[in-house]
């Protein structure tokens, strides 16, 4: 015979002092646990009477709910045991959970492989990393959809902030990735929408604060004394190149080849990695000066201009390798950006992506039409570019307040 009992898992107590309440099924000395979706404090649970104590505000309603859960579980176990000769704790757990017994990570990773051909390798790797990050947090155990509760998600969000030191946008994209696979599971009728936890998690404020360099800060960086033919000078040149090349992304600056530059017409023409659109525009004198520094006497059209990639052939044919190489180079740049930030006495730390923000805000400040800025930056829509316009308007409001008051 199998035994069924409610168990408060005290070893899984969260930061608020709440512990998850499970239904425990024991058969042949093997135990399996099924979440009830409830969390209680230790003093709110009566282990002997198998009831929630009256000091809990919803004790009567929850006790009725739990009694029904236990009755349903016992009925399903009895029915399943009559139909099957060999019954294990695992099979009983499956019988109790029924259609809602899908394992979250099994489903999510399997689903990721199914959609692999319809998404970019970058999106694939993002989903894969976010799922693995959450799996590492949960731990190596059977994790069902019903285990993914709002309380757990809030704990994970706090973990991302306090332990991993993630920024707002990173936390948001992590949660959105989990939400994507949960929503897919609902659409495929794998899990009931009744368990949906994402509308109960705490609100995460999206951060639109954009950091960029003012004109005088750009000049200070240009005039910073750095020995030529060093990695530090190359990082500075690539940053300035991006600013004056329409905010070209790091991935595209790294992968620039001499064949992308027409010196006779002072023109750049390159397929952008992220959007696969052709990026073509006139190069300003400062960019031409930078290019002349790195141009050999007889440049090989297939060679990378800034020559930071370890394996050119692998980079061009293997997108996964390319993304890892871009991440490696970006990480190596951080040390030089930190040093330059201090030497120029900036109020913010330089990042390569700041060059993109710098181009947009300065271009708009100098009167370039917003649709032209959007086109040059290869934005998906002008609404994306409007974020920079809002930054400029905010600065104007602040300046006006200081002047008037």
C-alpha positions as a Markdown table, in Angstrom:
| # | Residue | x | y | z |
|---|---|---|---|---|
| 1 | Unk | 0.0 | 0.0 | 0.0 |
| 2 | Unk | 1.1 | 3.6 | -0.7 |
| 3 | Unk | 0.9 | 6.2 | 2.0 |
| 4 | Unk | 0.0 | 9.8 | 1.3 |
| 5 | Unk | 0.8 | 12.7 | 3.7 |
| 6 | Unk | 1.3 | 16.4 | 3.7 |
| 7 | Unk | 4.8 | 17.5 | 4.4 |
| 8 | Unk | 6.2 | 21.0 | 5.1 |
| 9 | Unk | 9.7 | 21.0 | 3.6 |
| 10 | Unk | 11.5 | 23.0 | 6.3 |
| 11 | Unk | 14.9 | 22.6 | 4.6 |
| 12 | Unk | 13.6 | 24.7 | 1.7 |
| 13 | Unk | 12.7 | 27.7 | 3.8 |
| 14 | Unk | 13.0 | 31.0 | 1.9 |
| 15 | Unk | 14.2 | 34.4 | 3.0 |
| 16 | Unk | 10.7 | 35.3 | 4.3 |
| 17 | Unk | 10.6 | 32.3 | 6.6 |
| 18 | Unk | 8.1 | 30.4 | 4.4 |
| 19 | Unk | 8.5 | 26.7 | 3.5 |
| 20 | Unk | 6.8 | 24.8 | 0.6 |
| 21 | Unk | 4.0 | 22.4 | 1.5 |
| 22 | Unk | 4.1 | 19.1 | -0.5 |
| 23 | Unk | 2.0 | 15.9 | -0.8 |
| 24 | Unk | 4.4 | 13.1 | -0.1 |
| 25 | Unk | 3.7 | 9.7 | -1.7 |
| 26 | Unk | 5.6 | 6.7 | -0.3 |
| 27 | Unk | 5.6 | 3.3 | -2.0 |
| 28 | Unk | 8.1 | 0.5 | -1.4 |
| 29 | Unk | 10.1 | 2.9 | 0.9 |
| 30 | Unk | 10.6 | 5.4 | -2.0 |
| 31 | Unk | 9.2 | 8.9 | -1.6 |
| 32 | Unk | 8.0 | 11.3 | -4.2 |
| 33 | Unk | 6.7 | 14.8 | -3.6 |
| 34 | Unk | 4.0 | 16.8 | -5.3 |
| 35 | Unk | 3.7 | 20.6 | -4.7 |
| 36 | Unk | 0.5 | 22.0 | -3.3 |
| 37 | Unk | 1.4 | 25.4 | -4.5 |
| 38 | Unk | 1.3 | 26.7 | -0.9 |
| 39 | Unk | 4.0 | 28.1 | 1.4 |
| 40 | Unk | 3.7 | 28.4 | 5.1 |
| 41 | Unk | 5.7 | 29.4 | 8.1 |
| 42 | Unk | 6.7 | 26.6 | 10.5 |
| 43 | Unk | 4.5 | 27.9 | 13.3 |
| 44 | Unk | 1.5 | 27.9 | 10.9 |
| 45 | Unk | 1.6 | 24.2 | 10.2 |
| 46 | Unk | 0.3 | 21.4 | 12.5 |
| 47 | Unk | 2.2 | 18.3 | 11.5 |
| 48 | Unk | 0.2 | 15.9 | 13.7 |
| 49 | Unk | -3.2 | 17.1 | 12.7 |
| 50 | Unk | -2.2 | 17.7 | 9.1 |
| 51 | Unk | -3.8 | 21.1 | 9.2 |
| 52 | Unk | -2.9 | 24.7 | 8.9 |
| 53 | Unk | -3.2 | 26.4 | 12.3 |
| 54 | Unk | -5.7 | 29.2 | 12.9 |
| 55 | Unk | -2.9 | 31.8 | 13.2 |
| 56 | Unk | -2.8 | 31.7 | 9.4 |
| 57 | Unk | -5.3 | 34.3 | 8.0 |
| 58 | Unk | -6.8 | 31.9 | 5.4 |
| 59 | Unk | -6.6 | 28.7 | 7.5 |
| 60 | Unk | -10.2 | 27.5 | 7.0 |
| 61 | Unk | -10.2 | 28.0 | 3.2 |
| 62 | Unk | -6.8 | 26.4 | 2.7 |
| 63 | Unk | -7.6 | 23.5 | 4.9 |
| 64 | Unk | -10.6 | 22.7 | 2.8 |
| 65 | Unk | -8.5 | 23.0 | -0.3 |
| 66 | Unk | -5.8 | 20.7 | 1.1 |
| 67 | Unk | -8.4 | 18.1 | 2.3 |
| 68 | Unk | -9.8 | 18.0 | -1.2 |
| 69 | Unk | -6.3 | 17.6 | -2.7 |
| 70 | Unk | -5.6 | 14.7 | -0.4 |
| 71 | Unk | -8.9 | 13.1 | -1.2 |
| 72 | Unk | -8.3 | 13.4 | -4.9 |
| 73 | Unk | -4.8 | 12.0 | -4.6 |
| 74 | Unk | -6.0 | 9.0 | -2.6 |
| 75 | Unk | -8.8 | 8.4 | -5.1 |
| 76 | Unk | -6.3 | 8.5 | -8.0 |
| 77 | Unk | -3.8 | 6.2 | -6.3 |
| 78 | Unk | -6.6 | 3.7 | -5.5 |
| 79 | Unk | -7.8 | 3.7 | -9.2 |
| 80 | Unk | -4.3 | 3.5 | -10.6 |
| 81 | Unk | -3.3 | 0.6 | -8.2 |
| 82 | Unk | -6.3 | -1.4 | -9.3 |
| 83 | Unk | -5.4 | -1.1 | -13.0 |
| 84 | Unk | -1.7 | -1.6 | -12.7 |
| 85 | Unk | 0.2 | -4.6 | -11.3 |
| 86 | Unk | 3.6 | -3.0 | -10.8 |
| 87 | Unk | 3.1 | 0.3 | -9.1 |
| 88 | Unk | 6.0 | 2.6 | -8.1 |
| 89 | Unk | 6.1 | 5.9 | -6.1 |
| 90 | Unk | 7.0 | 7.6 | -9.4 |
| 91 | Unk | 4.1 | 6.1 | -11.3 |
| 92 | Unk | 1.7 | 7.1 | -8.5 |
| 93 | Unk | 3.1 | 10.6 | -8.6 |
| 94 | Unk | 2.4 | 10.7 | -12.3 |
| 95 | Unk | -1.1 | 9.4 | -11.7 |
| 96 | Unk | -1.9 | 12.0 | -9.1 |
| 97 | Unk | -0.5 | 14.9 | -11.2 |
| 98 | Unk | -2.0 | 13.7 | -14.4 |
| 99 | Unk | -1.6 | 16.1 | -17.4 |
| 100 | Unk | 0.1 | 18.6 | -15.1 |
| 101 | Unk | 3.0 | 16.4 | -14.4 |
| 102 | Unk | 5.4 | 17.8 | -17.0 |
| 103 | Unk | 8.9 | 18.7 | -15.9 |
| 104 | Unk | 9.6 | 22.3 | -16.7 |
| 105 | Unk | 13.2 | 22.0 | -17.8 |
| 106 | Unk | 12.6 | 18.9 | -19.9 |
| 107 | Unk | 9.8 | 20.7 | -21.7 |
| 108 | Unk | 11.7 | 24.0 | -22.1 |
| 109 | Unk | 14.9 | 22.5 | -23.5 |
| 110 | Unk | 13.0 | 20.2 | -25.8 |
| 111 | Unk | 10.9 | 23.1 | -27.0 |
| 112 | Unk | 14.1 | 25.2 | -27.5 |
| 113 | Unk | 15.4 | 22.5 | -29.8 |
| 114 | Unk | 12.2 | 22.5 | -31.8 |
| 115 | Unk | 12.3 | 26.2 | -32.5 |
| 116 | Unk | 16.1 | 26.3 | -33.1 |
| 117 | Unk | 15.7 | 26.6 | -36.9 |
| 118 | Unk | 13.3 | 29.5 | -36.6 |
| 119 | Unk | 15.3 | 31.8 | -34.3 |
| 120 | Unk | 18.8 | 33.3 | -34.6 |
| 121 | Unk | 21.7 | 31.5 | -32.9 |
| 122 | Unk | 22.0 | 34.6 | -30.6 |
| 123 | Unk | 18.4 | 34.2 | -29.5 |
| 124 | Unk | 18.9 | 30.5 | -29.1 |
| 125 | Unk | 22.0 | 31.0 | -26.9 |
| 126 | Unk | 20.2 | 33.6 | -24.9 |
| 127 | Unk | 17.3 | 31.3 | -24.1 |
| 128 | Unk | 19.7 | 28.4 | -23.4 |
| 129 | Unk | 21.7 | 30.5 | -20.9 |
| 130 | Unk | 18.7 | 31.9 | -19.2 |
| 131 | Unk | 17.1 | 28.4 | -18.7 |
| 132 | Unk | 20.4 | 27.0 | -17.4 |
| 133 | Unk | 20.9 | 29.9 | -15.1 |
| 134 | Unk | 17.4 | 29.3 | -13.5 |
| 135 | Unk | 18.1 | 25.5 | -13.5 |
| 136 | Unk | 21.3 | 26.1 | -11.5 |
| 137 | Unk | 19.4 | 28.2 | -9.1 |
| 138 | Unk | 16.7 | 25.6 | -8.6 |
| 139 | Unk | 19.2 | 22.8 | -8.3 |
| 140 | Unk | 19.4 | 19.3 | -9.8 |
| 141 | Unk | 16.0 | 17.9 | -8.8 |
| 142 | Unk | 12.7 | 17.0 | -10.4 |
| 143 | Unk | 11.1 | 20.4 | -11.1 |
| 144 | Unk | 7.5 | 20.5 | -12.3 |
| 145 | Unk | 5.6 | 23.4 | -13.8 |
| 146 | Unk | 3.6 | 23.6 | -10.6 |
| 147 | Unk | 6.9 | 24.1 | -8.7 |
| 148 | Unk | 7.5 | 27.4 | -10.6 |
| 149 | Unk | 5.6 | 29.6 | -8.2 |
| 150 | Unk | 5.5 | 33.4 | -7.8 |
| 151 | Unk | 7.3 | 33.0 | -4.5 |
| 152 | Unk | 10.1 | 31.1 | -6.2 |
| 153 | Unk | 10.3 | 33.6 | -9.0 |
| 154 | Unk | 10.6 | 36.5 | -6.6 |
| 155 | Unk | 13.3 | 34.7 | -4.7 |
| 156 | Unk | 15.1 | 34.2 | -8.0 |
| 157 | Unk | 14.8 | 37.8 | -8.9 |
| 158 | Unk | 16.3 | 38.8 | -5.5 |
| 159 | Unk | 19.1 | 36.3 | -6.1 |
| 160 | Unk | 19.8 | 37.9 | -9.5 |
| 161 | Unk | 20.1 | 41.3 | -7.9 |
| 162 | Unk | 21.8 | 40.5 | -4.6 |
| 163 | Unk | 24.1 | 37.6 | -5.5 |
| 164 | Unk | 24.7 | 37.8 | -9.2 |
| 165 | Unk | 24.6 | 41.7 | -9.2 |
| 166 | Unk | 22.5 | 41.7 | -12.4 |
| 167 | Unk | 21.1 | 45.0 | -13.7 |
| 168 | Unk | 17.4 | 45.6 | -14.3 |
| 169 | Unk | 17.4 | 44.7 | -18.0 |
| 170 | Unk | 19.3 | 41.5 | -17.4 |
| 171 | Unk | 16.7 | 40.4 | -14.8 |
| 172 | Unk | 13.8 | 41.4 | -17.1 |
| 173 | Unk | 15.2 | 39.3 | -20.0 |
| 174 | Unk | 15.8 | 36.3 | -17.8 |
| 175 | Unk | 12.2 | 36.4 | -16.5 |
| 176 | Unk | 10.8 | 36.9 | -20.0 |
| 177 | Unk | 12.7 | 33.9 | -21.3 |
| 178 | Unk | 11.1 | 31.7 | -18.6 |
| 179 | Unk | 7.7 | 33.3 | -19.3 |
| 180 | Unk | 8.1 | 32.5 | -23.0 |
| 181 | Unk | 8.4 | 28.7 | -22.4 |
| 182 | Unk | 5.7 | 28.7 | -19.8 |
| 183 | Unk | 3.3 | 30.4 | -22.2 |
| 184 | Unk | 4.2 | 27.9 | -25.0 |
| 185 | Unk | 3.4 | 25.1 | -22.6 |
| 186 | Unk | 0.0 | 26.6 | -21.9 |
| 187 | Unk | -0.7 | 26.9 | -25.7 |
| 188 | Unk | 0.3 | 23.3 | -26.1 |
| 189 | Unk | -2.0 | 22.3 | -23.3 |
| 190 | Unk | 0.9 | 20.9 | -21.2 |
| 191 | Unk | 0.0 | 23.0 | -18.2 |
| 192 | Unk | -3.1 | 24.6 | -17.0 |
| 193 | Unk | -3.2 | 28.4 | -17.0 |
| 194 | Unk | -4.6 | 28.3 | -13.5 |
| 195 | Unk | -1.0 | 27.9 | -12.1 |
| 196 | Unk | 0.4 | 30.9 | -14.0 |
| 197 | Unk | 2.8 | 32.6 | -11.6 |
| 198 | Unk | 4.2 | 35.5 | -13.7 |
| 199 | Unk | 1.3 | 37.9 | -13.1 |
| 200 | Unk | 2.0 | 37.6 | -9.3 |
| 201 | Unk | 5.7 | 38.5 | -9.2 |
| 202 | Unk | 6.9 | 41.9 | -8.1 |
| 203 | Unk | 7.1 | 44.6 | -10.7 |
| 204 | Unk | 10.5 | 45.1 | -12.2 |
| 205 | Unk | 11.1 | 48.7 | -13.3 |
| 206 | Unk | 12.6 | 48.7 | -16.8 |
| 207 | Unk | 15.7 | 50.9 | -16.9 |
| 208 | Unk | 15.9 | 53.4 | -19.8 |
| 209 | Unk | 18.7 | 55.4 | -18.4 |
| 210 | Unk | 21.1 | 55.9 | -21.3 |
| 211 | Unk | 24.8 | 56.8 | -20.7 |
| 212 | Unk | 26.7 | 58.6 | -23.4 |
| 213 | Unk | 29.5 | 61.1 | -23.8 |
| 214 | Unk | 29.2 | 64.8 | -24.3 |
| 215 | Unk | 31.2 | 66.5 | -27.0 |
| 216 | Unk | 33.9 | 67.7 | -24.6 |
| 217 | Unk | 34.2 | 64.2 | -23.2 |
| 218 | Unk | 34.7 | 62.8 | -26.6 |
| 219 | Unk | 37.5 | 65.3 | -27.2 |
| 220 | Unk | 39.1 | 64.5 | -23.9 |
| 221 | Unk | 39.2 | 60.8 | -24.9 |
| 222 | Unk | 40.6 | 61.6 | -28.3 |
| 223 | Unk | 43.3 | 63.7 | -26.8 |
| 224 | Unk | 44.2 | 61.2 | -24.1 |
| 225 | Unk | 47.9 | 60.3 | -24.3 |
| 226 | Unk | 48.2 | 56.6 | -25.1 |
| 227 | Unk | 51.2 | 54.9 | -26.7 |
| 228 | Unk | 50.6 | 53.8 | -30.3 |
| 229 | Unk | 50.4 | 50.2 | -31.4 |
| 230 | Unk | 49.0 | 49.1 | -28.0 |
| 231 | Unk | 45.8 | 47.3 | -27.2 |
| 232 | Unk | 44.7 | 50.3 | -25.2 |
| 233 | Unk | 45.1 | 52.6 | -28.2 |
| 234 | Unk | 43.3 | 50.0 | -30.4 |
| 235 | Unk | 40.3 | 49.9 | -28.0 |
| 236 | Unk | 40.1 | 53.7 | -28.0 |
| 237 | Unk | 40.3 | 53.8 | -31.8 |
| 238 | Unk | 37.5 | 51.2 | -32.1 |
| 239 | Unk | 35.3 | 53.2 | -29.7 |
| 240 | Unk | 35.8 | 56.4 | -31.6 |
| 241 | Unk | 35.3 | 54.6 | -34.9 |
| 242 | Unk | 31.9 | 53.4 | -33.7 |
| 243 | Unk | 30.8 | 56.9 | -32.7 |
| 244 | Unk | 31.7 | 58.4 | -36.1 |
| 245 | Unk | 30.4 | 55.3 | -38.0 |
| 246 | Unk | 26.8 | 55.7 | -36.9 |
| 247 | Unk | 27.1 | 53.8 | -33.7 |
| 248 | Unk | 28.3 | 50.6 | -35.3 |
| 249 | Unk | 28.0 | 47.7 | -32.9 |
| 250 | Unk | 31.0 | 46.0 | -31.4 |
| 251 | Unk | 30.3 | 42.8 | -33.3 |
| 252 | Unk | 30.4 | 44.7 | -36.6 |
| 253 | Unk | 33.5 | 46.7 | -35.7 |
| 254 | Unk | 35.3 | 43.5 | -34.8 |
| 255 | Unk | 34.2 | 41.8 | -38.0 |
| 256 | Unk | 35.1 | 44.7 | -40.3 |
| 257 | Unk | 37.2 | 43.5 | -43.2 |
| 258 | Unk | 39.2 | 45.6 | -45.7 |
| 259 | Unk | 36.8 | 44.6 | -48.4 |
| 260 | Unk | 34.1 | 46.6 | -46.6 |
| 261 | Unk | 35.9 | 49.9 | -47.1 |
| 262 | Unk | 36.0 | 51.8 | -50.4 |
| 263 | Unk | 38.9 | 54.2 | -49.9 |
| 264 | Unk | 38.4 | 56.0 | -53.2 |
| 265 | Unk | 34.8 | 57.0 | -52.3 |
| 266 | Unk | 35.4 | 57.0 | -48.5 |
| 267 | Unk | 32.5 | 54.7 | -48.0 |
| 268 | Unk | 31.7 | 51.7 | -45.8 |
| 269 | Unk | 29.4 | 48.9 | -47.0 |
| 270 | Unk | 28.8 | 45.9 | -44.7 |
| 271 | Unk | 26.0 | 43.5 | -43.9 |
| 272 | Unk | 25.0 | 44.1 | -40.2 |
| 273 | Unk | 25.3 | 40.9 | -38.1 |
| 274 | Unk | 22.2 | 41.5 | -36.0 |
| 275 | Unk | 19.7 | 42.5 | -38.7 |
| 276 | Unk | 21.4 | 41.2 | -41.9 |
| 277 | Unk | 20.7 | 44.5 | -43.5 |
| 278 | Unk | 23.3 | 46.3 | -45.7 |
| 279 | Unk | 24.9 | 49.2 | -43.9 |
| 280 | Unk | 26.3 | 51.7 | -46.3 |
| 281 | Unk | 27.3 | 55.3 | -45.7 |
| 282 | Unk | 30.0 | 58.0 | -46.3 |
| 283 | Unk | 32.9 | 57.9 | -43.9 |
| 284 | Unk | 34.0 | 61.1 | -42.1 |
| 285 | Unk | 37.7 | 62.2 | -42.1 |
| 286 | Unk | 38.2 | 61.0 | -38.5 |
| 287 | Unk | 37.3 | 57.5 | -39.5 |
| 288 | Unk | 39.6 | 57.6 | -42.5 |
| 289 | Unk | 42.4 | 58.7 | -40.2 |
| 290 | Unk | 41.8 | 55.7 | -37.9 |
| 291 | Unk | 41.7 | 53.3 | -40.9 |
| 292 | Unk | 44.9 | 54.7 | -42.3 |
| 293 | Unk | 46.6 | 53.8 | -39.0 |
| 294 | Unk | 45.8 | 50.1 | -39.4 |
| 295 | Unk | 46.0 | 49.8 | -43.2 |
| 296 | Unk | 48.9 | 47.8 | -44.5 |
| 297 | Unk | 50.7 | 48.7 | -47.7 |
| 298 | Unk | 48.8 | 46.0 | -49.6 |
| 299 | Unk | 45.7 | 45.1 | -47.6 |
| 300 | Unk | 44.2 | 41.7 | -47.9 |
| 301 | Unk | 40.5 | 42.2 | -48.5 |
| 302 | Unk | 39.6 | 39.2 | -46.4 |
| 303 | Unk | 41.6 | 40.2 | -43.3 |
| 304 | Unk | 39.9 | 41.8 | -40.3 |
| 305 | Unk | 40.8 | 45.5 | -39.9 |
| 306 | Unk | 41.3 | 45.5 | -36.1 |
| 307 | Unk | 42.7 | 41.9 | -36.0 |
| 308 | Unk | 41.4 | 40.7 | -32.7 |
| 309 | Unk | 39.8 | 37.5 | -33.7 |
| 310 | Unk | 41.7 | 34.3 | -33.0 |
| 311 | Unk | 40.3 | 32.0 | -35.7 |
| 312 | Unk | 39.0 | 33.9 | -38.7 |
| 313 | Unk | 37.7 | 30.9 | -40.6 |
| 314 | Unk | 35.8 | 29.6 | -37.6 |
| 315 | Unk | 34.4 | 33.0 | -36.9 |
| 316 | Unk | 33.0 | 33.4 | -40.4 |
| 317 | Unk | 31.4 | 29.9 | -40.6 |
| 318 | Unk | 30.4 | 29.1 | -37.0 |
| 319 | Unk | 28.0 | 31.6 | -35.4 |
| 320 | Unk | 28.2 | 30.1 | -32.0 |
| 321 | Unk | 32.0 | 30.5 | -32.0 |
| 322 | Unk | 31.6 | 34.0 | -33.3 |
| 323 | Unk | 29.3 | 35.0 | -30.4 |
| 324 | Unk | 31.7 | 33.5 | -27.9 |
| 325 | Unk | 34.7 | 35.3 | -29.5 |
| 326 | Unk | 32.8 | 38.6 | -29.5 |
| 327 | Unk | 32.0 | 38.1 | -25.8 |
| 328 | Unk | 35.7 | 37.3 | -25.1 |
| 329 | Unk | 36.9 | 40.4 | -26.8 |
| 330 | Unk | 34.3 | 42.5 | -25.1 |
| 331 | Unk | 35.4 | 41.2 | -21.7 |
| 332 | Unk | 39.1 | 42.0 | -22.5 |
| 333 | Unk | 38.2 | 45.5 | -23.4 |
| 334 | Unk | 36.6 | 46.3 | -20.0 |
| 335 | Unk | 40.0 | 46.7 | -18.3 |
| 336 | Unk | 41.1 | 49.3 | -20.8 |
| 337 | Unk | 37.8 | 51.1 | -20.7 |
| 338 | Unk | 38.0 | 51.3 | -16.9 |
| 339 | Unk | 41.5 | 52.8 | -17.1 |
| 340 | Unk | 40.5 | 55.4 | -19.7 |
| 341 | Unk | 37.4 | 56.3 | -17.7 |
| 342 | Unk | 39.6 | 57.2 | -14.7 |
| 343 | Unk | 42.2 | 59.0 | -16.8 |
| 344 | Unk | 39.6 | 61.2 | -18.5 |
| 345 | Unk | 37.8 | 61.6 | -15.2 |
| 346 | Unk | 34.4 | 60.6 | -16.5 |
| 347 | Unk | 31.4 | 60.4 | -14.2 |
| 348 | Unk | 30.5 | 57.0 | -15.7 |
| 349 | Unk | 32.4 | 53.9 | -16.7 |
| 350 | Unk | 33.0 | 53.5 | -20.5 |
| 351 | Unk | 31.5 | 50.5 | -22.3 |
| 352 | Unk | 31.6 | 49.9 | -26.0 |
| 353 | Unk | 27.9 | 50.1 | -26.3 |
| 354 | Unk | 28.1 | 53.7 | -25.0 |
| 355 | Unk | 29.6 | 54.6 | -28.4 |
| 356 | Unk | 26.3 | 53.8 | -30.0 |
| 357 | Unk | 24.4 | 55.9 | -27.5 |
| 358 | Unk | 26.9 | 58.7 | -28.0 |
| 359 | Unk | 26.4 | 58.8 | -31.7 |
| 360 | Unk | 22.6 | 58.8 | -31.4 |
| 361 | Unk | 22.3 | 61.6 | -28.8 |
| 362 | Unk | 24.9 | 63.8 | -30.3 |
| 363 | Unk | 23.5 | 63.4 | -33.8 |
| 364 | Unk | 20.0 | 64.4 | -32.6 |
| 365 | Unk | 21.5 | 67.3 | -30.6 |
| 366 | Unk | 23.3 | 68.5 | -33.7 |
| 367 | Unk | 20.1 | 68.6 | -35.7 |
| 368 | Unk | 20.1 | 65.3 | -37.6 |
| 369 | Unk | 16.5 | 64.2 | -38.4 |
| 370 | Unk | 15.4 | 61.3 | -36.2 |
| 371 | Unk | 14.4 | 59.2 | -39.2 |
| 372 | Unk | 18.0 | 59.5 | -40.5 |
| 373 | Unk | 19.4 | 58.5 | -37.2 |
| 374 | Unk | 17.1 | 55.5 | -37.1 |
| 375 | Unk | 18.1 | 54.5 | -40.6 |
| 376 | Unk | 21.9 | 54.8 | -39.9 |
| 377 | Unk | 21.6 | 52.8 | -36.6 |
| 378 | Unk | 19.5 | 50.2 | -38.4 |
| 379 | Unk | 16.8 | 50.3 | -35.8 |
| 380 | Unk | 13.7 | 48.1 | -36.3 |
| 381 | Unk | 11.5 | 51.1 | -36.0 |
| 382 | Unk | 11.7 | 54.8 | -35.3 |
| 383 | Unk | 10.1 | 54.1 | -31.9 |
| 384 | Unk | 13.4 | 52.7 | -30.7 |
| 385 | Unk | 15.2 | 55.9 | -31.8 |
| 386 | Unk | 12.7 | 58.0 | -29.9 |
| 387 | Unk | 14.3 | 56.8 | -26.6 |
| 388 | Unk | 17.3 | 59.0 | -27.4 |
| 389 | Unk | 15.0 | 62.0 | -28.3 |
| 390 | Unk | 13.4 | 61.6 | -24.8 |
| 391 | Unk | 16.8 | 61.7 | -23.2 |
| 392 | Unk | 17.5 | 65.0 | -25.0 |
| 393 | Unk | 14.1 | 66.4 | -24.0 |
| 394 | Unk | 14.7 | 65.5 | -20.4 |
| 395 | Unk | 18.1 | 67.3 | -20.4 |
| 396 | Unk | 16.4 | 70.4 | -22.0 |
| 397 | Unk | 13.8 | 70.4 | -19.2 |
| 398 | Unk | 16.5 | 70.2 | -16.6 |
| 399 | Unk | 18.4 | 73.0 | -18.1 |
| 400 | Unk | 15.3 | 75.1 | -18.3 |
| 401 | Unk | 14.5 | 74.5 | -14.7 |
| 402 | Unk | 18.0 | 75.6 | -13.6 |
| 403 | Unk | 17.8 | 78.7 | -15.8 |
| 404 | Unk | 14.4 | 79.8 | -14.6 |
| 405 | Unk | 14.6 | 78.9 | -11.0 |
